[in-house]
Amino acid sequence: MITKRFKPELPGGRSLVEHRGLFSFVNLAIFKARTPSVLVATLLLYACASNPYQPQIENLAAVKARSESQTIGNVRVSVAVPGPVETEAIFNLPLYDRGVQPVWIEVDNRGDTDLRYAPVGTDPEYIPPFEVAYTNKAGFSTAAHKEMERYLHSNTMPRTVKSGEARSGFIFTQARPGTKGINIDLFGPKADDIYSFVFFIPVPGFVADHAQVNFKALYNPGDMVTYDLPGLRKALAALPCCSRDQSGVREGDPLNLILVGNGDDILQSLLRAGWFERIATERGNASAAEAGYLYGRTADAVFRKSRPGKGTRSELRLWMTPMRVGEQPVWAGDVVHFLGSFGGPIRPDPNIDDARDFFFQDLWYSQGLARFAWVRGANVAPIDRPKQDIMGNEYFTDGYRAVLWPSGNPASLLETDYLSWDSLPKRQH
């Protein structure tokens, strides 16, 4: 049996095969649409398809001027992150809009051996330059797209930096809001030729919510209380069970997490584990993060971590308390996991202990935990007798609080210290 192919025809019996070329398709669109709006859109599409590619590498100078540098032995590494506006000027592409964040790196190898740069250490999901070009080719002519490929490739950070050489370039990472945590790993031919650098770079155009809080002015000096470890254990057990609404009447989410450490160490450990900061402009909205009050105010800092699934994420809210351990501030907080679904509403996971345990494990496995302990709280809610938060969502909990000492520098899993305060929590059934 012979099957005839579908052969669309234009007026006069002429087929599309006889009308090859861009203008034939423009004519077809005009004929079929018979409307001025489609005609204009079609002509604009044709015009955009011939756009030249015009990057401006000279705009990199301002970005390099604010780079941060570190030196280990004979190796010096400098790093800078351009903001969205700078990126578009340098690459002639709105990379941030497409989830791509370039990071500029320079390695000055003053040692006597060649070094190898591993981009996967900076971002396991980094984007190769030709993929960046391919996903941004729309609107450019074929020649312009080829020029884009060459430009991105030539400005990518080289994999090898020879002895006595200084090389620089970009790696294209997954875009993340807030302070950028950057690892630079370099390897030489010998087992001990390993150099690891960690940077935390503020990104222009972004202000984190906690950057607007004057932590030194939150409490009067006479309100601060310094504890030793046994005293801290008793003070944490006596904390309120939960945050409350603004009126102080309704209970919010349980305070299931305590962090001990200065702000920089906590920030660095969170960024290393893949948590990101809340944007300052989100303060004052009607979200769950703004519903809970402690010490008469909403959370001083909010961090989030996206997880697979539409709208699925974990959210951490922290308040600096008037307590200290030595010189280290004590932070009370709650961590909640939000469940998302395609086309459905987003709601908090009622098993609030799972979010607490996930946070604890996440910090530990990302080498950001120096010490931990458990203390009993006053908010036990079995699964068959759940409680409700301010927003009316049900939850159940064993009432325990995880007490964590985050580490700014990487800490081995095997070296994390355990304080045997209260017995380990049991799962609520």
C-alpha positions as a printed NumPy array, in Angstrom:
array([[ 0.   ,  0.   ,  0.   ],
       [ 1.27 ,  3.45 , -0.921],
       [ 0.796,  6.2  ,  1.655],
       [ 0.643,  9.765,  0.427],
       [ 2.464, 12.384,  2.445],
       [ 0.581, 15.39 ,  3.737],
       [ 1.398, 18.274,  1.41 ],
       [ 0.129, 21.668,  2.624],
       [-0.649, 24.049, -0.226],
       [-0.768, 27.784, -0.711],
       [-3.308, 29.525, -3.007],
       [-2.833, 28.613, -6.623],
       [-1.863, 25.042, -5.804],
       [ 1.728, 25.866, -4.868],
       [ 3.213, 23.81 , -2.053],
       [ 5.538, 24.859,  0.735],
       [ 8.25 , 22.879, -0.981],
       [ 8.085, 25.405, -3.824],
       [ 8.352, 28.302, -1.381],
       [11.649, 27.646,  0.367],
       [13.327, 30.455,  2.319],
       [12.336, 32.783,  5.111],
       [10.225, 35.167,  3.025],
       [ 7.976, 32.31 ,  1.875],
       [ 7.072, 31.59 ,  5.51 ],
       [ 6.532, 35.298,  6.141],
       [ 4.124, 35.366,  3.199],
       [ 2.347, 32.291,  4.541],
       [ 1.92 , 33.928,  7.973],
       [ 0.582, 37.101,  6.382],
       [-1.876, 35.162,  4.229],
       [-3.142, 32.965,  7.072],
       [-3.354, 35.706,  9.698],
       [-4.763, 38.578,  7.638],
       [-4.152, 40.796, 10.722],
       [-1.66 , 43.667, 11.193],
       [-0.515, 42.395, 14.637],
       [ 0.661, 39.047, 13.298],
       [ 2.328, 40.812, 10.359],
       [ 4.278, 43.073, 12.732],
       [ 5.233, 40.169, 15.007],
       [ 6.417, 38.107, 12.049],
       [ 8.517, 40.938, 10.651],
       [10.01 , 41.583, 14.098],
       [10.903, 37.906, 14.385],
       [12.7  , 38.123, 11.076],
       [14.504, 41.282, 12.141],
       [15.622, 39.776, 15.47 ],
       [16.912, 36.662, 13.769],
       [19.59 , 38.808, 12.136],
       [20.793, 40.518, 15.352],
       [24.578, 40.763, 15.646],
       [26.344, 39.512, 18.762],
       [28.022, 42.476, 20.467],
       [29.61 , 41.606, 23.857],
       [31.703, 44.204, 25.648],
       [34.557, 42.583, 27.545],
       [35.785, 46.017, 28.687],
       [32.908, 45.989, 31.2  ],
       [34.752, 43.232, 33.055],
       [37.247, 45.769, 34.45 ],
       [34.81 , 47.102, 37.068],
       [33.974, 43.552, 38.166],
       [37.642, 42.574, 38.505],
       [38.333, 45.723, 40.534],
       [36.209, 44.412, 43.415],
       [37.474, 40.816, 43.256],
       [38.495, 39.057, 46.459],
       [41.784, 37.166, 46.681],
       [43.285, 34.403, 48.804],
       [46.78 , 32.907, 48.811],
       [47.893, 29.417, 49.818],
       [51.615, 28.8  , 49.456],
       [52.65 , 29.894, 45.972],
       [49.108, 29.963, 44.583],
       [46.923, 33.044, 44.561],
       [43.263, 32.895, 43.532],
       [40.988, 35.865, 42.834],
       [37.21 , 35.659, 42.372],
       [34.446, 38.084, 41.401],
       [30.763, 37.712, 40.533],
       [29.077, 40.167, 38.13 ],
       [25.501, 41.134, 38.872],
       [22.644, 40.802, 36.346],
       [23.228, 44.204, 34.694],
       [26.993, 43.724, 34.469],
       [26.537, 40.224, 33.085],
       [24.296, 41.428, 30.281],
       [26.817, 44.125, 29.388],
       [29.772, 41.714, 29.351],
       [28.07 , 38.916, 27.423],
       [25.279, 40.717, 25.525],
       [22.979, 38.067, 27.018],
       [20.427, 38.131, 29.891],
       [22.047, 35.09 , 31.525],
       [20.481, 35.62 , 34.956],
       [17.021, 35.507, 33.372],
       [17.884, 32.032, 32.13 ],
       [19.249, 30.794, 35.453],
       [22.951, 31.217, 34.598],
       [25.374, 33.08 , 36.873],
       [28.931, 33.654, 35.605],
       [31.812, 33.613, 38.091],
       [35.147, 35.175, 37.146],
       [38.239, 33.334, 38.4  ],
       [41.956, 34.092, 38.169],
       [44.652, 31.637, 39.254],
       [48.216, 32.909, 39.652],
       [50.42 , 29.814, 39.847],
       [53.811, 30.855, 41.208],
       [54.745, 27.286, 42.114],
       [56.985, 24.868, 40.22 ],
       [54.253, 22.442, 39.066],
       [51.3  , 22.77 , 36.722],
       [47.853, 22.89 , 38.324],
       [44.519, 21.545, 37.129],
       [41.272, 23.412, 37.853],
       [38.152, 21.287, 38.475],
       [34.999, 23.304, 37.641],
       [32.762, 20.602, 39.131],
       [34.153, 21.628, 42.517],
       [32.76 , 25.116, 41.972],
       [29.374, 23.894, 40.789],
       [28.507, 20.22 , 40.142],
       [25.858, 21.485, 37.705],
       [27.979, 24.081, 35.899],
       [26.986, 24.898, 32.306],
       [29.56 , 24.44 , 29.51 ],
       [30.045, 27.531, 27.302],
       [28.618, 25.909, 24.159],
       [25.482, 24.96 , 26.086],
       [25.145, 28.562, 27.254],
       [25.422, 29.673, 23.639],
       [22.955, 27.067, 22.408],
       [20.269, 27.984, 24.941],
       [20.67 , 31.694, 24.106],
       [20.819, 31.526, 20.303],
       [17.23 , 32.669, 19.697],
       [17.119, 36.035, 17.931],
       [20.672, 35.846, 16.588],
       [21.806, 35.068, 13.076],
       [23.842, 31.956, 12.361],
       [27.024, 34.008, 12.091],
       [26.243, 35.821, 15.359],
       [25.625, 32.499, 17.12 ],
       [29.007, 31.224, 15.936],
       [30.623, 34.407, 17.241],
       [28.837, 33.879, 20.569],
       [30.22 , 30.331, 20.838],
       [33.765, 31.535, 20.169],
       [33.467, 34.397, 22.657],
       [32.087, 32.268, 25.488],
       [34.6  , 29.5  , 24.851],
       [37.598, 31.846, 24.727],
       [36.545, 33.569, 27.967],
       [36.009, 30.366, 29.949],
       [38.395, 29.591, 32.806],
       [41.099, 27.212, 31.464],
       [41.381, 23.77 , 33.031],
       [45.2  , 23.938, 33.265],
       [47.381, 26.68 , 34.742],
       [51.034, 26.067, 34.045],
       [53.846, 26.832, 36.465],
       [54.693, 30.537, 36.498],
       [51.481, 31.397, 34.67 ],
       [48.411, 33.454, 35.61 ],
       [45.186, 32.453, 33.809],
       [41.662, 33.756, 34.175],
       [38.168, 33.241, 32.815],
       [34.564, 32.495, 33.655],
       [32.699, 29.431, 34.827],
       [28.951, 29.485, 34.2  ],
       [27.156, 28.319, 37.318],
       [23.536, 27.826, 38.33 ],
       [22.146, 31.202, 39.379],
       [21.284, 31.554, 43.045],
       [20.019, 34.625, 44.882],
       [22.126, 36.181, 47.6  ],
       [25.721, 35.731, 48.693],
       [27.575, 33.361, 46.385],
       [29.524, 30.533, 48.011],
       [32.374, 29.526, 45.689],
       [34.82 , 26.627, 45.97 ],
       [37.997, 26.651, 43.895],
       [39.853, 23.318, 43.868],
       [43.259, 23.013, 42.191],
       [45.258, 19.815, 41.775],
       [48.924, 19.201, 40.953],
       [50.764, 16.007, 39.927],
       [51.703, 15.066, 43.5  ],
       [49.372, 13.801, 46.208],
       [49.981, 16.857, 48.375],
       [49.548, 19.327, 45.495],
       [45.953, 20.122, 46.397],
       [44.72 , 23.655, 46.972],
       [41.172, 24.395, 48.113],
       [39.838, 27.931, 48.364],
       [36.426, 28.989, 49.654],
       [34.935, 32.412, 48.886],
       [31.674, 34.057, 49.918],
       [31.   , 36.877, 47.479],
       [28.146, 39.424, 47.751],
       [26.341, 39.743, 44.409],
       [25.47 , 43.284, 43.187],
       [21.779, 44.003, 42.879],
       [20.811, 41.804, 45.826],
       [20.282, 42.738, 49.506],
       [19.654, 39.947, 52.017],
       [17.01 , 40.495, 54.7  ],
       [19.503, 40.019, 57.551],
       [21.752, 42.741, 56.073],
       [19.128, 45.301, 57.123],
       [19.125, 44.238, 60.784],
       [21.318, 46.111, 63.262],
       [22.106, 43.138, 65.498],
       [24.197, 45.218, 67.907],
       [21.176, 47.382, 68.705],
       [18.64 , 44.567, 69.252],
       [19.3  , 44.35 , 73.006],
       [20.632, 46.603, 75.729],
       [23.957, 45.414, 77.221],
       [22.227, 44.739, 80.543],
       [19.781, 42.378, 78.85 ],
       [22.492, 40.011, 77.629],
       [23.108, 36.845, 79.631],
       [26.249, 34.711, 79.253],
       [25.993, 30.986, 80.015],
       [28.331, 28.058, 80.357],
       [27.206, 24.833, 78.693],
       [25.196, 23.432, 81.642],
       [23.509, 26.807, 82.077],
       [22.736, 26.999, 78.366],
       [21.082, 23.585, 78.501],
       [18.687, 24.753, 81.225],
       [18.   , 28.083, 79.488],
       [17.161, 26.388, 76.179],
       [14.76 , 23.984, 77.847],
       [12.978, 26.961, 79.389],
       [12.499, 28.834, 76.116],
       [ 8.92 , 29.346, 74.904],
       [ 7.663, 26.39 , 72.933],
       [ 6.837, 28.422, 69.853],
       [ 6.778, 31.767, 68.171],
       [ 3.442, 33.63 , 68.409],
       [ 1.33 , 35.886, 66.26 ],
       [ 1.736, 39.659, 66.516],
       [-0.899, 39.894, 69.254],
       [ 0.886, 37.234, 71.308],
       [-2.262, 35.116, 71.581],
       [-1.89 , 32.311, 69.034],
       [ 1.053, 29.919, 68.944],
       [ 3.154, 29.695, 65.817],
       [ 5.586, 26.991, 64.715],
       [ 7.661, 25.185, 67.372],
       [11.137, 26.532, 68.082],
       [12.779, 23.269, 67.092],
       [16.264, 24.544, 66.344],
       [19.028, 26.369, 68.227],
       [22.209, 27.619, 66.546],
       [25.27 , 28.759, 68.494],
       [27.86 , 30.835, 66.646],
       [28.674, 34.178, 65.118],
       [26.79 , 35.338, 62.06 ],
       [29.619, 34.767, 59.573],
       [30.127, 31.131, 60.618],
       [26.403, 30.433, 60.404],
       [26.087, 32.131, 57.016],
       [29.047, 30.271, 55.562],
       [27.882, 26.888, 56.809],
       [24.396, 27.499, 55.381],
       [25.71 , 28.633, 52.007],
       [28.005, 25.606, 51.831],
       [24.974, 23.377, 52.383],
       [23.066, 25.052, 49.554],
       [20.726, 27.317, 51.546],
       [20.09 , 30.801, 50.164],
       [19.124, 34.095, 51.739],
       [15.735, 35.789, 51.574],
       [15.641, 39.037, 49.603],
       [15.133, 42.114, 51.776],
       [12.171, 43.294, 49.707],
       [10.247, 40.186, 50.81 ],
       [10.006, 41.542, 54.345],
       [ 6.516, 42.635, 55.303],
       [ 4.644, 40.321, 52.944],
       [ 1.873, 37.996, 54.065],
       [ 3.973, 34.81 , 54.049],
       [ 4.286, 32.267, 56.841],
       [ 7.79 , 33.627, 57.53 ],
       [ 6.232, 36.957, 58.539],
       [ 3.498, 35.453, 60.728],
       [ 5.651, 34.305, 63.668],
       [ 6.953, 36.729, 66.318],
       [ 9.616, 36.138, 68.957],
       [11.083, 38.823, 71.256],
       [ 8.499, 41.177, 69.786],
       [ 9.659, 40.935, 66.166],
       [ 9.522, 38.755, 63.083],
       [12.506, 36.598, 62.146],
       [15.836, 38.4  , 61.813],
       [16.918, 36.152, 58.965],
       [15.195, 33.681, 56.653],
       [16.956, 31.047, 54.57 ],
       [15.473, 28.635, 52.058],
       [16.549, 25.527, 50.239],
       [14.77 , 24.365, 47.106],
       [14.013, 20.684, 46.732],
       [12.66 , 18.62 , 43.817],
       [ 9.044, 19.368, 42.999],
       [ 7.096, 22.475, 42.121],
       [ 7.169, 24.849, 45.094],
       [ 8.827, 22.276, 47.345],
       [11.344, 23.827, 49.705],
       [12.6  , 23.998, 53.273],
       [12.519, 27.29 , 55.158],
       [14.613, 28.329, 58.155],
       [13.695, 31.342, 60.336],
       [16.151, 32.65 , 62.915],
       [16.017, 35.12 , 65.807],
       [19.09 , 36.282, 67.702],
       [18.395, 35.759, 71.422],
       [19.811, 37.77 , 74.372],
       [21.885, 34.691, 75.292],
       [25.594, 34.073, 74.784],
       [28.   , 31.191, 75.259],
       [31.295, 32.959, 75.819],
       [31.404, 35.403, 72.89 ],
       [29.115, 33.353, 70.668],
       [25.516, 34.494, 70.123],
       [22.66 , 32.004, 70.517],
       [19.974, 31.903, 67.817],
       [16.512, 30.381, 68.2  ],
       [14.631, 29.257, 65.13 ],
       [12.174, 27.01 , 63.425],
       [12.63 , 25.057, 60.238],
       [ 9.684, 23.89 , 58.137],
       [ 9.439, 21.808, 54.988],
       [ 6.862, 22.94 , 52.42 ],
       [ 5.132, 20.421, 50.171],
       [ 4.408, 21.443, 46.597],
       [ 2.619, 19.815, 43.68 ],
       [ 1.987, 20.666, 40.058],
       [-1.154, 22.758, 39.926],
       [-1.91 , 22.278, 43.633],
       [-1.484, 24.453, 46.73 ],
       [ 1.741, 24.592, 48.734],
       [ 1.425, 23.588, 52.385],
       [ 3.803, 22.774, 55.256],
       [ 4.68 , 19.166, 55.999],
       [ 2.814, 18.215, 59.213],
       [ 5.822, 16.103, 60.297],
       [ 7.74 , 19.128, 61.477],
       [10.447, 16.978, 63.106],
       [11.497, 15.71 , 59.679],
       [12.426, 19.25 , 58.605],
       [14.487, 19.669, 61.785],
       [16.275, 16.353, 61.256],
       [16.891, 17.13 , 57.576],
       [18.501, 20.45 , 58.479],
       [20.727, 18.783, 61.063],
       [21.864, 16.092, 58.602],
       [22.249, 18.591, 55.765],
       [24.602, 20.784, 57.788],
       [26.552, 17.746, 58.99 ],
       [26.993, 16.12 , 55.579],
       [28.076, 19.418, 54.029],
       [30.886, 19.59 , 56.63 ],
       [29.363, 22.586, 58.342],
       [28.776, 21.23 , 61.859],
       [31.281, 21.408, 64.726],
       [29.069, 20.196, 67.603],
       [25.495, 19.178, 68.366],
       [23.183, 18.232, 71.221],
       [19.492, 17.612, 71.909],
       [17.256, 19.298, 74.481],
       [13.634, 18.615, 75.32 ],
       [11.16 , 21.412, 74.738],
       [ 7.61 , 21.809, 76.002],
       [ 5.597, 21.193, 72.872],
       [ 4.901, 17.487, 72.38 ],
       [ 2.098, 16.821, 69.884],
       [ 1.519, 13.177, 68.846],
       [ 0.387, 12.428, 65.324],
       [-3.103, 11.473, 66.529],
       [-3.405, 14.741, 68.513],
       [-1.82 , 17.336, 66.255],
       [-1.632, 21.062, 66.96 ],
       [-2.229, 24.001, 64.643],
       [ 0.116, 26.844, 63.737],
       [-0.846, 30.483, 63.178],
       [-1.907, 29.78 , 59.613],
       [-4.208, 26.939, 60.72 ],
       [-1.955, 24.127, 59.47 ],
       [-1.719, 20.965, 61.563],
       [ 1.607, 19.542, 62.751],
       [ 2.933, 16.894, 65.113],
       [ 6.258, 16.836, 66.961],
       [ 8.289, 15.07 , 69.628],
       [ 9.081, 18.469, 71.172],
       [12.86 , 18.167, 70.915],
       [15.225, 20.932, 69.863],
       [18.388, 20.3  , 67.9  ],
       [21.237, 22.435, 69.254],
       [23.893, 22.973, 66.593],
       [27.264, 24.74 , 66.495],
       [27.804, 25.57 , 62.794],
       [31.361, 25.723, 61.491],
       [32.468, 28.42 , 59.075],
       [35.413, 26.285, 57.969],
       [34.801, 22.754, 56.651],
       [34.575, 20.26 , 59.525],
       [35.008, 16.536, 59.059],
       [31.951, 14.396, 59.776],
       [34.08 , 12.215, 62.038],
       [35.275, 15.19 , 64.082],
       [31.835, 16.6  , 64.927],
       [31.453, 16.686, 68.7  ],
       [28.345, 15.282, 70.417],
       [27.165, 16.635, 73.751],
       [25.082, 13.986, 75.544],
       [22.485, 16.29 , 77.069],
       [19.043, 14.742, 76.655],
       [18.403, 11.294, 75.215],
       [17.855, 11.126, 71.477],
       [14.298, 11.897, 70.34 ],
       [12.056,  9.038, 69.317],
       [ 9.902,  9.125, 66.231],
       [ 6.298, 10.141, 66.748],
       [ 3.827,  7.489, 65.529]])
